[in-house]
Amino acid sequence: MCICAHECSSAATIPIGLRRRHSMGRLKKLEVAHRPLTSTEVYNQVKGIETFIGKPTSEVDRPTGLWNKQSIFWKLPYWKDLKVKNCLDVMHIEKNVCEAILATLMNIPGKTKDVKASRLYLEKQGLRPELWAQKRDGRKKKIVEERVDDETHKSKNKVEDSEKNYLPPACYTISRAEKRIFCESLYGIKVPTGYSSNMKRFVTLNGELKLSSMKSHDCHVMIQVFLLIAIRGILPKHVRHTIKELCSFFHTICSKVQESSTLDSLQARVVETLCKFEMYSPPAFFDIMVHLIVHIVREIKLCGLVFLRWCYPFERFMGTLKDKVSNNKMDLHVGITS
């Protein structure tokens, strides 16, 4: 779980009432956006930092501050003059954000962001008390597990006490009937040949309703086209419109024509959209991939359009090379990089 820093990544014109502190009973005002550090300023901060190999043995050896080591790339003579040290991979950002949204809406076990830890974090921060985990009435249930010790060859009983908690439904929670409507909408989609994969391959209608085995391009088409069709009528209006704004952002940055005069307004809108996600989504939703959305527009200004820099051509070429490899057990990515 990462700290949501996108609320200070926009100009001061963002409405103040986007984030409400329920614990304080007042609104939290937003500050002016921080200026990105220049390469010289970053180098002055990392210069002279000692790099320790392995885990620190004591707190004295643990580095303090924002940086914990100096990268070897700073030895390159031109590294200080680069405004962008590494390009963001929009392909994988789009894929991970799409999977996080789908897993949270469908409540897929092991992938959903709406877990008990998120509800406990809200309770610890004093936010959104209607979503706090509630303890069910009844005695604790003992789980007894018998195992055999490898050394003594004697059976040992492992007893754990667990107490189930009830997670109240949130605005993004959908019922099983709505899940079936969502999956049936995706299952019935038909597209022209070569447009995308067949959605029937990823939808499970029998038994557990879920989506699985989606590749990067499948998530690309899902978040830009199919998701907007499937969520109609099954989510509250404010949640549905927030997801629509994020899908519209990805559709805009992936276009082949981009007006430079609209980039500033695009940046302000995506920051406002992420603030709305913070109001409605669980805290665990905001991992590093969601945070990187804030920096995409700035990188477009410096490096150009997204479709000229993403990894789809390289992934296609990897598939071409993989067909020519006779050894199926060989990892093609490792062979090329080595």
C-alpha positions in Angstrom: 0.0 0.0 0.0 1.4 3.4 -1.0 0.7 6.9 0.2 -1.7 8.7 -2.2 0.4 11.7 -3.3 -1.7 12.5 -6.4 -3.8 15.0 -4.4 -0.9 17.5 -4.5 0.1 16.8 -8.1 -2.2 19.3 -9.7 -2.8 23.1 -9.6 -4.6 24.8 -6.8 -7.7 25.1 -9.0 -8.8 21.5 -8.0 -12.0 21.7 -5.8 -11.3 21.6 -2.1 -14.0 19.2 -1.3 -12.6 16.2 -3.2 -11.2 14.5 0.0 -13.2 14.6 3.2 -11.7 13.8 6.5 -14.5 12.1 8.5 -12.4 11.8 11.6 -11.7 15.5 11.8 -15.2 16.5 10.6 -13.7 19.1 8.2 -12.4 19.3 4.7 -8.7 19.0 3.9 -7.4 21.7 1.6 -5.1 20.8 -1.2 -1.7 22.4 -1.6 0.0 23.6 -4.7 1.7 21.0 -6.8 5.3 20.3 -6.0 7.9 21.2 -8.7 9.7 18.2 -10.2 13.3 18.0 -9.1 15.9 18.7 -11.8 18.7 16.2 -12.5 21.2 18.4 -10.7 19.1 18.6 -7.6 18.6 14.8 -7.5 22.4 14.2 -8.0 23.2 16.6 -5.1 20.9 14.5 -2.9 22.3 11.1 -3.9 26.0 12.1 -4.2 28.2 10.5 -1.6 25.6 7.9 -0.3 27.3 4.7 0.8 25.7 1.6 -0.7 25.4 -1.4 1.6 25.1 -4.8 0.1 22.6 -7.0 1.8 20.3 -6.2 4.7 21.6 -3.8 7.4 22.8 -5.5 10.6 21.8 -2.6 12.8 19.9 0.7 12.7 23.1 2.6 12.5 24.0 1.1 9.1 20.5 1.7 7.7 20.5 4.7 5.3 18.4 7.7 6.3 16.5 10.0 4.0 14.7 9.6 0.7 17.5 7.8 -1.1 19.4 4.6 0.0 22.0 4.3 -2.7 23.6 6.1 -5.7 22.9 4.5 -9.0 25.8 3.5 -11.2 24.2 5.3 -14.1 25.2 8.6 -12.5 28.8 7.8 -13.7 27.7 8.3 -17.3 28.6 11.8 -18.5 25.2 12.6 -20.0 23.0 11.2 -17.2 22.8 14.5 -15.4 21.4 16.2 -18.5 18.5 13.8 -19.1 15.1 15.1 -18.1 13.6 11.6 -18.3 15.8 8.8 -16.9 13.5 6.0 -17.9 10.2 5.9 -19.8 7.0 4.7 -18.2 5.6 1.5 -19.8 2.0 2.6 -20.4 1.2 -0.9 -21.7 1.8 -2.6 -18.3 0.4 0.4 -16.3 -2.9 0.0 -18.3 -2.9 -3.7 -17.8 -2.3 -3.6 -14.0 -4.9 -0.8 -13.5 -7.5 -2.7 -15.5 -6.9 -5.9 -13.5 -7.2 -4.0 -10.2 -10.5 -2.5 -11.3 -11.9 -5.8 -12.5 -10.7 -7.8 -9.5 -12.2 -5.2 -7.1 -15.6 -5.1 -8.9 -15.8 -8.9 -9.2 -14.3 -9.5 -5.8 -11.9 -12.1 -7.1 -10.2 -13.9 -4.2 -6.5 -13.2 -4.0 -6.6 -10.3 -6.5 -9.3 -8.0 -5.1 -8.1 -4.8 -3.3 -11.1 -4.8 -1.0 -9.6 -7.0 1.8 -9.8 -7.0 5.6 -6.5 -5.1 5.8 -7.9 -2.2 3.8 -11.0 -1.9 6.1 -8.7 -2.0 9.2 -6.6 0.8 7.7 -9.7 2.9 7.3 -10.6 2.2 10.9 -7.1 3.2 12.0 -7.3 6.5 10.1 -10.8 7.2 11.3 -12.2 7.4 7.7 -15.5 6.1 6.3 -16.8 4.4 9.5 -19.7 2.7 7.5 -17.0 0.4 5.9 -15.2 -0.7 9.0 -14.9 -4.4 9.5 -17.5 -5.7 12.0 -17.0 -8.7 14.2 -19.6 -11.4 14.1 -21.3 -12.6 17.2 -20.2 -16.0 18.4 -17.3 -17.8 19.9 -13.9 -18.1 18.2 -13.6 -21.0 15.8 -10.6 -23.2 16.5 -8.7 -24.7 13.5 -6.8 -27.8 14.3 -4.2 -29.0 11.9 -2.1 -32.2 12.4 1.4 -32.3 11.0 4.4 -34.6 11.4 7.7 -33.2 12.6 10.6 -34.2 10.2 13.2 -34.6 13.0 11.2 -36.4 15.8 8.6 -38.1 13.5 6.0 -37.2 16.0 2.6 -35.7 15.2 2.1 -32.2 16.4 -1.2 -30.3 16.6 -1.3 -26.7 15.4 -4.2 -24.8 16.9 -5.1 -21.3 15.7 -7.9 -19.1 16.8 -9.6 -17.2 14.0 -12.6 -14.9 14.2 -14.5 -14.0 11.0 -15.2 -10.4 10.3 -18.1 -9.0 8.2 -17.1 -6.5 5.6 -20.0 -4.1 4.9 -20.8 -3.6 1.2 -19.3 -0.5 -0.4 -20.4 1.6 -3.4 -18.3 -0.5 -5.7 -19.7 -3.9 -4.4 -21.9 -5.7 -6.8 -24.2 -8.7 -6.1 -24.0 -12.1 -7.7 -26.9 -11.2 -10.1 -25.0 -8.1 -11.2 -21.8 -10.2 -11.7 -23.7 -12.5 -14.0 -25.0 -9.5 -16.0 -21.5 -8.2 -16.2 -20.1 -11.5 -17.4 -22.9 -12.2 -19.8 -22.3 -8.7 -21.4 -18.7 -9.5 -22.0 -19.5 -13.1 -23.1 -21.9 -11.9 -25.8 -19.5 -9.3 -27.3 -18.6 -10.0 -31.0 -15.8 -8.0 -32.7 -14.2 -8.0 -36.2 -11.4 -10.4 -36.9 -8.1 -9.0 -35.7 -9.6 -6.4 -33.4 -9.1 -8.3 -30.1 -9.2 -11.7 -28.6 -12.5 -13.5 -28.1 -13.9 -12.4 -24.7 -15.6 -15.8 -24.3 -12.1 -17.3 -23.5 -11.7 -15.1 -20.4 -15.2 -15.2 -18.9 -16.4 -18.0 -16.6 -20.1 -18.3 -16.3 -20.4 -21.7 -14.7 -19.9 -21.7 -11.0 -17.6 -18.9 -9.9 -18.2 -15.7 -12.0 -14.8 -14.2 -12.8 -12.4 -13.1 -15.5 -8.9 -14.7 -15.9 -6.0 -15.2 -18.3 -6.2 -11.8 -19.9 -3.1 -10.5 -21.8 -1.9 -6.9 -22.1 -3.8 -6.2 -25.3 -7.0 -7.7 -23.9 -6.8 -5.4 -20.9 -6.1 -2.5 -23.4 -9.3 -3.2 -25.3 -11.2 -3.9 -22.1 -10.5 -0.7 -20.3 -11.0 1.5 -23.4 -14.1 -0.2 -24.9 -15.6 -3.2 -23.3 -15.6 -2.1 -19.6 -17.7 0.9 -20.4 -20.4 -1.3 -22.0 -20.4 -4.0 -19.2 -20.8 -1.7 -16.2 -23.9 0.1 -17.5 -26.7 -0.2 -15.0 -24.9 -2.3 -12.4 -23.0 0.4 -10.5 -24.0 3.7 -8.8 -23.8 6.7 -11.1 -20.9 8.4 -9.4 -18.7 5.3 -9.4 -19.6 4.5 -13.0 -18.7 8.0 -14.1 -15.4 7.9 -12.2 -14.4 4.7 -14.0 -15.5 6.2 -17.3 -13.3 9.3 -16.7 -10.2 7.0 -16.2 -11.0 4.9 -19.3 -11.4 8.1 -21.3 -7.9 9.3 -20.0 -6.3 6.1 -21.3 -8.1 6.4 -24.6 -6.9 10.0 -25.0 -3.2 9.3 -24.3 -3.1 6.3 -26.6 -4.4 8.2 -29.6 -2.1 8.9 -32.5 -3.0 12.7 -32.6 -2.6 14.7 -29.4 -3.0 18.5 -29.1 -0.3 20.0 -27.0 -2.7 22.7 -25.8 -4.9 20.2 -24.1 -2.3 18.4 -22.1 -2.5 20.7 -19.1 -6.3 20.3 -18.8 -5.8 16.5 -19.3 -3.4 16.5 -16.4 -5.8 18.4 -14.1 -8.7 16.0 -15.0 -6.8 12.8 -14.3 -5.6 14.1 -10.9 -9.2 15.0 -10.1 -10.3 11.5 -11.3 -7.7 9.8 -9.0 -9.0 11.9 -6.1 -12.5 10.6 -6.8 -11.1 7.0 -6.8 -9.6 7.7 -3.4 -13.1 8.7 -2.1 -14.8 5.5 -3.5 -12.1 2.8 -3.7 -10.3 0.8 -1.0 -6.9 2.2 0.1 -5.1 -0.9 -1.2 -6.2 0.1 -4.7 -3.5 2.8 -4.8 -0.3 0.9 -5.5 2.6 2.3 -7.5 1.0 1.6 -10.8 -1.9 3.8 -10.1 0.4 6.5 -8.9 2.4 6.4 -12.1 -0.7 7.6 -14.0 0.0 11.1 -12.6 3.4 11.3 -14.5 2.2 10.0 -17.9 1.2 13.5 -19.2 4.5 15.1 -18.2 6.3 12.3 -20.0 4.2 12.9 -23.2 5.4 16.6 -23.1 9.0 15.5 -22.9 9.2 12.3 -25.0 6.3 12.4 -27.4 3.2 10.3 -28.0 2.6 7.1 -26.1 2.1 4.8 -29.0 5.7 5.5 -30.3 7.2 4.3 -27.0 5.1 1.4 -25.6 6.1 -2.2 -25.6 3.5 -3.7 -28.0 5.9 -3.9 -31.0 8.6 -5.6 -28.8 6.1 -8.1 -27.5 4.9 -9.0 -31.0 8.5 -9.4 -32.1 9.2 -11.7 -29.1 6.3 -13.8 -30.3 7.9 -14.0 -33.7 11.2 -15.1 -32.3 9.6 -17.6 -29.9 8.2 -19.4 -32.9 11.7 -19.9 -34.3 13.1 -21.4 -31.1 13.2 -25.2 -31.1 13.8 -25.5 -27.4 10.5 -24.8 -25.7 12.0 -24.8 -22.2 14.3 -21.9 -23.0 13.3 -18.5 -21.7 13.6 -16.1 -24.6 13.7 -13.0 -22.5 16.6 -14.3 -20.5 18.5 -15.5 -23.6 18.3 -12.1 -25.2 19.3 -10.1 -22.2 22.2 -12.3 -21.4 
